[in-house]
């Protein structure tokens, strides 16, 4: 398969044949957010494409996140993937150049479930070696806080919460009147809370200066 995954990554990343895994600096930081590295792989998600899903009526669903992710393998993980494919009698063409994988996630925030809607094995030129649909499902409540997958998913969810407006603008859909009103109320409460915090800080500084003069 010759499909290229992530044109921006192809332009921004330079991989030397035989070097495993790829160094973090080779992944464009303006596109991919690094989360963690384990003994087997590095975990990234695409912060330029993360967005909310839309329902059947074209309304943005703030309870569902859609995000492409990237994993960079080390030699042991590569050998493990190849061995499992050989055991399952699956094609191995191109797998001598296996570098990592792209996984596309649908995170249902309300249900607390992460659906892996597609998994693609990638070569060093980011060509797709193989693709599987609907490969896995994770229930967040069943994962330990120390689980690397849980840490990865939590980091994505936290990022989405911190960049909600950005994600909404990027999402392909429109906000319902109910969600628009709820977000406006949330923003107003946040502004009020920030103002109260600033007022407390100013009063604290004035009191400290007054005590110092005494």
Rosetta silent file (secondary structure, phi, psi, omega in degrees, C-alpha in Angstrom):
SEQUENCE: XXXXXXXXXXXXXXXXXXXXXXXXXXXXXXXXXXXXXXXXXXXXXXXXXXXXXXXXXXXXXXXXXXXXXXXXXXXXXXXXXXXXXXXXXXXXXXXXXXXXXXXXXXXXXXXXXXXXXXXXXXXXXXXXXXXXXXXXXXXXXXXXXXXXXXXXXXXXXXXXXXXXXXXXXXXXXXXXXXXXXXXXXXXXXXXXXXXXXXXXXXXXXXXXXXXXXX
SCORE:     score description
SCORE:     0.000 S_00000001
   1 L     0.000  135.762 -173.894    0.000    0.000    0.000 S_00000001
   2 L  -107.610    4.485 -179.033    1.404    3.371   -0.991 S_00000001
   3 L   -58.801  133.535  179.006   -0.840    5.696    0.969 S_00000001
   4 E   -99.662  131.299 -176.719    1.170    8.364    2.785 S_00000001
   5 L  -100.352  116.120  174.469    0.061    9.238    6.320 S_00000001
   6 L    76.434   81.033 -177.195    0.435   12.874    7.377 S_00000001
   7 H   -58.852  -36.100 -179.532    1.980   14.939    4.561 S_00000001
   8 H   -64.099  -35.038  179.156    3.202   17.534    7.023 S_00000001
   9 H   -69.388  -37.251  178.978    5.096   14.871    8.905 S_00000001
  10 H   -61.096  -41.136 -177.682    6.712   13.625    5.737 S_00000001
  11 H   -73.126  -31.190 -173.664    7.966   17.123    5.006 S_00000001
  12 H   -96.769  -14.995 -175.411    9.130   17.786    8.544 S_00000001
  13 L  -111.621  136.238  176.861   10.661   14.483    9.626 S_00000001
  14 L  -120.011  117.617 -177.817   13.884   12.952    8.326 S_00000001
  15 L  -112.241  130.853  177.851   14.477    9.315    9.210 S_00000001
  16 L   -89.691  134.082 -179.675   17.781    7.530    8.626 S_00000001
  17 L   -57.765  131.787  176.442   17.519    3.931    7.508 S_00000001
  18 L    89.766   -7.443  179.980   18.320    1.546   10.316 S_00000001
  19 L   -93.343  117.469 -179.051   17.939    4.099   13.114 S_00000001
  20 L  -135.331  138.342  -13.332   15.318    2.941   15.635 S_00000001
  21 L   -80.530  176.472  178.621   13.483    4.533   17.294 S_00000001
  22 L   -70.937  141.671  179.028   13.215    7.991   15.729 S_00000001
  23 L   -68.915  147.372 -176.152   14.491   10.809   17.898 S_00000001
  24 H   -58.966  -34.068 -176.993   11.801   13.028   19.386 S_00000001
  25 H   -69.112  -12.171  179.163   13.209   16.122   17.679 S_00000001
  26 H   -81.580  -13.308  177.439   12.469   14.557   14.272 S_00000001
  27 L   -91.740  123.585 -178.717    8.725   14.768   14.923 S_00000001
  28 L   -57.028  115.730 -175.973    7.398   18.289   14.150 S_00000001
  29 L   -70.462  -20.610  178.442    6.528   19.764   17.551 S_00000001
  30 L   -77.744  -13.115  179.807    4.067   22.220   16.002 S_00000001
  31 L  -110.827  -44.391 -174.324    1.980   19.280   14.773 S_00000001
  32 E  -109.937  129.838  177.919    2.602   16.408   17.166 S_00000001
  33 E   -94.978  116.720  176.608    2.345   16.592   20.934 S_00000001
  34 E   -75.267  138.922  179.208    4.717   14.181   22.679 S_00000001
  35 E  -113.754  -48.508 -176.481    3.168   12.550   25.736 S_00000001
  36 E  -165.358  163.084  173.581    5.509    9.802   26.904 S_00000001
  37 E  -131.892  134.726  175.887    8.122    7.254   25.949 S_00000001
  38 L  -110.842 -174.452  179.169    8.312    3.697   27.230 S_00000001
  39 L   -66.384  -20.691 -174.779   10.954    1.029   26.702 S_00000001
  40 L  -106.896  -31.153 -174.640    9.148   -0.031   23.525 S_00000001
  41 E  -158.866  159.027  175.453    7.617    3.081   21.934 S_00000001
  42 E  -103.866  141.573 -174.791    7.088    6.828   21.942 S_00000001
  43 E  -111.996  127.732  178.562    3.532    8.210   22.121 S_00000001
  44 E  -136.260  156.622  168.842    2.331   11.301   20.225 S_00000001
  45 E  -133.427  153.849 -176.353   -1.000   12.778   19.151 S_00000001
  46 E   -83.322  104.790 -176.867   -1.772   15.197   16.334 S_00000001
  47 L   -81.630   -7.358  175.651   -2.687   18.497   17.992 S_00000001
  48 L   -88.406  -16.094 -177.076   -3.462   20.123   14.632 S_00000001
  49 L  -118.033   -8.157  178.516   -6.190   17.616   13.812 S_00000001
  50 L   -62.255  132.631 -177.468   -7.717   16.749   17.187 S_00000001
  51 E  -157.521  176.714  176.659  -11.371   17.836   17.129 S_00000001
  52 E   -89.777  150.746  175.551  -14.886   17.002   18.272 S_00000001
  53 E   -77.678  166.300  176.587  -17.085   14.539   16.411 S_00000001
  54 E  -121.121  148.034  179.999  -20.389   15.638   14.883 S_00000001
  55 L   -83.564 -175.577 -175.877  -23.734   13.866   15.210 S_00000001
  56 L   -64.460  -18.940 -178.714  -26.036   12.756   12.393 S_00000001
  57 L   -97.929    3.165  177.369  -27.603   16.235   12.237 S_00000001
  58 L    88.618    9.498  178.685  -24.291   18.049   11.813 S_00000001
  59 E   -91.383  139.337  178.291  -24.064   19.328   15.390 S_00000001
  60 E   -64.614  132.371  178.819  -20.732   19.221   17.216 S_00000001
  61 E  -103.132  103.392 -176.536  -20.747   16.575   19.945 S_00000001
  62 E   -71.841   -1.068  178.909  -18.693   17.937   22.848 S_00000001
  63 E   -99.214   -0.703 -177.636  -18.696   14.496   24.470 S_00000001
  64 E  -131.819  125.958  179.076  -16.709   12.810   21.689 S_00000001
  65 E  -105.647  139.953  174.279  -13.126   13.496   20.605 S_00000001
  66 E  -116.520  124.342 -176.357  -11.580   12.411   17.316 S_00000001
  67 E  -148.548  128.904  173.651   -7.784   12.317   17.298 S_00000001
  68 E   -81.393  138.556  179.197   -5.036   10.791   15.123 S_00000001
  69 E  -124.499  162.382 -178.178   -2.120    9.400   17.141 S_00000001
  70 E  -134.846  136.748  176.604    1.397    8.301   16.307 S_00000001
  71 E  -126.871  131.725  178.387    3.626    5.673   17.904 S_00000001
  72 E  -106.708  123.719 -174.207    7.327    5.279   17.168 S_00000001
  73 E   -91.768  153.071  168.174    8.693    1.766   17.776 S_00000001
  74 L   -96.072  178.933 -175.448   12.093    0.585   18.964 S_00000001
  75 H   -59.633  -39.070 -178.008   13.768   -2.540   17.531 S_00000001
  76 H   -65.954  -42.439  178.885   12.213   -4.924   20.074 S_00000001
  77 H   -65.475  -38.463  178.594    8.685   -3.658   19.373 S_00000001
  78 H   -61.367  -47.472  179.206    9.314   -3.915   15.641 S_00000001
  79 H   -61.547  -37.327 -179.993   10.467   -7.527   16.000 S_00000001
  80 H   -65.136  -44.665  179.297    7.429   -8.278   18.153 S_00000001
  81 H   -62.345  -44.596 -179.369    5.005   -6.863   15.553 S_00000001
  82 H   -64.399  -42.506  179.766    6.719   -8.788   12.746 S_00000001
  83 H   -62.158  -41.855 -179.705    6.729  -12.039   14.753 S_00000001
  84 H   -66.992  -37.117  177.752    3.014  -11.747   15.510 S_00000001
  85 H   -67.233  -39.908  179.400    2.207  -11.116   11.860 S_00000001
  86 H   -63.400  -41.828  179.755    4.293  -14.135   10.844 S_00000001
  87 H   -64.336  -35.308  179.898    2.495  -16.272   13.439 S_00000001
  88 L   -85.894    2.018  179.354   -0.883  -15.085   12.114 S_00000001
  89 L    58.993   42.421  177.516    0.318  -15.802    8.563 S_00000001
  90 L   -97.728  156.763 -179.282   -0.222  -12.185    7.486 S_00000001
  91 L   -58.035  141.325 -178.951    1.725  -10.476    4.653 S_00000001
  92 L  -116.732    9.438  179.562    5.173   -9.193    5.620 S_00000001
  93 L   -59.907  124.384  179.233    5.973   -7.169    2.501 S_00000001
  94 L    88.071  -10.481 -175.143    7.634   -3.896    3.542 S_00000001
  95 H   -74.560   -5.616  172.343    7.850   -4.864    7.207 S_00000001
  96 H   -71.203  -12.446 -179.632   11.648   -4.824    7.084 S_00000001
  97 H  -116.227   18.220  179.058   11.174   -1.030    7.172 S_00000001
  98 E   -58.967  132.498 -178.939    8.509   -0.905    9.896 S_00000001
  99 E  -121.289  -33.866 -177.267    8.927    2.248   11.994 S_00000001
 100 E  -177.192 -155.051 -177.879    5.727    2.756   13.950 S_00000001
 101 E  -150.232  149.448  171.604    1.967    3.012   13.766 S_00000001
 102 E  -108.193  132.195  175.049   -0.837    5.498   13.344 S_00000001
 103 E  -126.864  137.306 -178.960   -3.974    4.933   15.384 S_00000001
 104 E  -106.782  121.094 -173.818   -7.182    6.895   15.018 S_00000001
 105 E  -108.227  144.181  167.535   -9.120    7.295   18.256 S_00000001
 106 E  -119.446  110.120 -177.072  -12.712    8.149   19.059 S_00000001
 107 E  -101.409  114.544  178.762  -12.857    9.057   22.741 S_00000001
 108 E   -91.178  100.575 -175.406  -16.349    8.975   24.256 S_00000001
 109 L   -66.738  -36.667 -178.544  -15.975   11.252   27.277 S_00000001
 110 L   -68.731  -44.171 -178.843  -19.464   10.545   28.623 S_00000001
 111 L   -83.563  -17.294 -177.925  -19.111    6.745   28.459 S_00000001
 112 L    69.287   38.291 -177.532  -15.421    6.800   29.400 S_00000001
 113 E  -126.721  138.000  175.912  -14.522    4.579   26.455 S_00000001
 114 E  -110.012  120.174  178.151  -11.745    4.894   23.871 S_00000001
 115 E  -101.649  125.576  172.695  -12.422    3.287   20.492 S_00000001
 116 E   -89.085   99.809 -173.370   -9.453    2.598   18.212 S_00000001
 117 E   -77.587  -23.140  177.079  -11.284    3.060   14.911 S_00000001
 118 E  -159.580  147.134  177.071   -8.257    2.241   12.749 S_00000001
 119 E  -130.041  127.577  178.729   -4.653    1.056   13.103 S_00000001
 120 E  -125.316  125.700  172.564   -2.041    1.532   10.365 S_00000001
 121 E   -79.682  137.084 -174.477    1.502    0.151   10.435 S_00000001
 122 E  -118.006  145.268  173.423    3.924    2.703    8.973 S_00000001
 123 E   -93.516 -176.268 -174.810    7.273    2.459    7.199 S_00000001
 124 L   -69.747  -13.800  175.384   10.113    4.983    7.510 S_00000001
 125 L  -100.238   10.709 -179.430    8.598    7.113    4.722 S_00000001
 126 L    64.260   26.457  170.042    5.225    7.120    6.530 S_00000001
 127 E   -81.343  149.007 -179.632    3.658    4.901    3.903 S_00000001
 128 E   -83.982  118.553  179.623    0.891    2.611    5.157 S_00000001
 129 E   -82.684  -36.606  177.924    1.995   -1.036    5.235 S_00000001
 130 E  -160.511  160.617 -179.109   -1.352   -2.390    6.429 S_00000001
 131 E  -140.721  135.612  175.417   -4.607   -1.143    7.925 S_00000001
 132 E  -125.773  140.288 -179.619   -7.092   -2.673   10.342 S_00000001
 133 E   -98.985  146.369  174.624  -10.478   -1.211   11.275 S_00000001
 134 E    44.554   61.437 -172.253  -12.028   -1.100   14.766 S_00000001
 135 E   -83.514  -37.043 -175.161   -9.137   -2.940   16.362 S_00000001
 136 E  -145.561  165.955  175.197   -9.492   -2.229   20.090 S_00000001
 137 E  -146.039  134.378 -179.801  -11.626   -0.645   22.765 S_00000001
 138 E  -122.140  132.052  172.870  -10.545    0.601   26.199 S_00000001
 139 E   -97.633  115.421 -173.001  -12.775    1.375   29.164 S_00000001
 140 H   -57.264  -36.847 -177.564  -10.942    4.102   31.085 S_00000001
 141 H   -67.851  -19.499 -179.092  -12.321    3.067   34.481 S_00000001
 142 H   -90.541   -6.035 -179.575  -10.812   -0.408   34.068 S_00000001
 143 L   -95.761  140.293  176.546   -7.284    0.926   33.462 S_00000001
 144 L   -71.550  149.545  177.978   -4.840    1.615   36.269 S_00000001
 145 L   -62.136  -19.878  179.385   -3.562    5.189   36.622 S_00000001
 146 L   -88.524   -9.755 -179.480   -0.083    3.723   36.078 S_00000001
 147 L   -65.099  131.705 -177.016   -1.102    2.103   32.795 S_00000001
 148 H   -63.521  -34.362  178.427    0.754    3.740   29.869 S_00000001
 149 H   -66.877  -42.036  179.246   -2.391    3.689   27.709 S_00000001
 150 H   -61.644  -43.876  179.084   -4.387    5.408   30.476 S_00000001
 151 H   -61.718  -39.490  179.477   -1.715    8.110   30.832 S_00000001
 152 H   -64.586  -49.390 -179.716   -1.779    8.649   27.085 S_00000001
 153 H   -63.579  -41.671  179.892   -5.565    8.953   26.902 S_00000001
 154 H   -62.203  -38.389  179.735   -5.695   11.219   29.969 S_00000001
 155 H   -64.908  -39.546  178.760   -3.109   13.555   28.407 S_00000001
 156 H   -65.653  -44.668 -179.192   -5.200   13.838   25.231 S_00000001
 157 H   -63.826  -41.441  179.366   -8.390   14.526   27.215 S_00000001
 158 H   -64.479  -41.933  179.014   -6.627   17.163   29.340 S_00000001
 159 H   -61.947  -43.857 -179.275   -5.246   18.871   26.229 S_00000001
 160 H   -61.618  -40.899 -179.633   -8.709   18.944   24.654 S_00000001
 161 H   -64.945  -37.455 -178.747  -10.213   20.527   27.777 S_00000001
 162 H   -76.047  -21.522 -177.275   -7.529   23.234   27.822 S_00000001
 163 L  -121.406   38.036 -173.557   -7.980   23.996   24.094 S_00000001
 164 H   -58.781  -46.681 -178.575  -11.743   23.600   23.816 S_00000001
 165 H   -61.334  -41.293  178.629  -12.406   26.734   21.750 S_00000001
 166 H   -60.892  -43.723  179.694   -9.649   25.804   19.312 S_00000001
 167 H   -65.164  -38.623 -179.850  -11.113   22.314   18.889 S_00000001
 168 H   -63.474  -44.339 -179.875  -14.617   23.711   18.336 S_00000001
 169 H   -63.748  -31.309 -178.147  -13.411   26.020   15.556 S_00000001
 170 H   -82.038  -25.749 -174.679  -11.633   23.104   13.895 S_00000001
 171 L   -67.752  146.916 -178.265  -14.547   20.664   14.173 S_00000001
 172 L   -91.914   84.980 -178.787  -16.746   20.027   11.159 S_00000001
 173 L   171.821 -174.935  179.267  -20.146   20.963   12.481 S_00000001
 174 E  -123.812  153.830  178.741  -22.114   23.647   14.317 S_00000001
 175 L   -81.564  139.777  175.206  -22.769   24.203   18.006 S_00000001
 176 L   -73.888  159.675  179.190  -26.283   23.680   19.301 S_00000001
 177 H   -60.811  -36.787 -179.808  -27.934   26.621   21.080 S_00000001
 178 H   -64.049  -47.169  179.985  -27.818   24.642   24.333 S_00000001
 179 H   -66.623  -37.644  179.622  -24.067   24.012   24.090 S_00000001
 180 H   -62.373  -42.854  179.687  -23.423   27.611   23.019 S_00000001
 181 H   -67.227  -41.301 -179.716  -25.278   28.933   26.078 S_00000001
 182 H   -64.162  -40.557  179.318  -23.514   26.468   28.397 S_00000001
 183 H   -68.022  -37.820  178.473  -20.078   27.484   27.069 S_00000001
 184 H   -64.269  -41.999  178.541  -20.910   31.182   27.418 S_00000001
 185 H   -64.731  -41.780  179.197  -21.970   30.611   31.039 S_00000001
 186 H   -62.306  -41.180 -179.981  -18.814   28.604   31.712 S_00000001
 187 H   -66.441  -40.724  179.573  -16.654   31.374   30.250 S_00000001
 188 H   -63.415  -42.514  179.379  -18.432   34.028   32.325 S_00000001
 189 H   -65.750  -36.088  179.706  -17.903   32.038   35.520 S_00000001
 190 H   -65.926  -41.845  178.816  -14.235   31.578   34.639 S_00000001
 191 H   -63.872  -44.357  179.284  -13.764   35.333   34.129 S_00000001
 192 H   -61.472  -42.840  179.209  -15.518   36.075   37.429 S_00000001
 193 H   -63.050  -40.899  178.885  -13.341   33.513   39.222 S_00000001
 194 H   -64.780  -39.636  179.556  -10.172   35.039   37.733 S_00000001
 195 H   -64.905  -41.570  179.404  -11.244   38.525   38.826 S_00000001
 196 H   -65.072  -38.483  179.186  -11.873   37.330   42.398 S_00000001
 197 H   -64.042  -42.321  179.105   -8.461   35.630   42.449 S_00000001
 198 H   -64.818  -40.928  179.553   -6.780   38.858   41.293 S_00000001
 199 H   -62.013  -42.831  178.645   -8.664   40.882   43.912 S_00000001
 200 H   -62.796  -39.950 -179.355   -7.540   38.495   46.667 S_00000001
 201 H   -65.580  -42.214  179.358   -3.954   38.733   45.431 S_00000001
 202 H   -64.348  -44.486  179.232   -4.048   42.556   45.425 S_00000001
 203 H   -62.405  -38.735  179.905   -5.527   42.665   48.936 S_00000001
 204 H   -64.967  -40.613  179.693   -2.876   40.221   50.149 S_00000001
 205 H   -67.909  -41.216  178.609   -0.090   42.373   48.706 S_00000001
 206 H   -62.676  -41.071  179.906   -1.536   45.556   50.252 S_00000001
 207 H   -66.027  -39.749  179.962   -1.791   43.860   53.637 S_00000001
 208 H   -65.091  -40.541  179.578    1.790   42.606   53.375 S_00000001
 209 H   -67.263  -38.533  179.813    3.064   46.120   52.529 S_00000001
 210 H   -65.404  -42.919  178.923    1.073   47.610   55.416 S_00000001
 211 H   -66.688  -33.038 -179.233    2.504   45.100   57.916 S_00000001
 212 H   -67.565  -38.352  179.509    6.009   45.740   56.574 S_00000001
 213 H   -66.330  -33.074  178.688    5.691   49.478   57.250 S_00000001
 214 L   -66.729    0.000    0.000    4.668   48.749   60.843 S_00000001
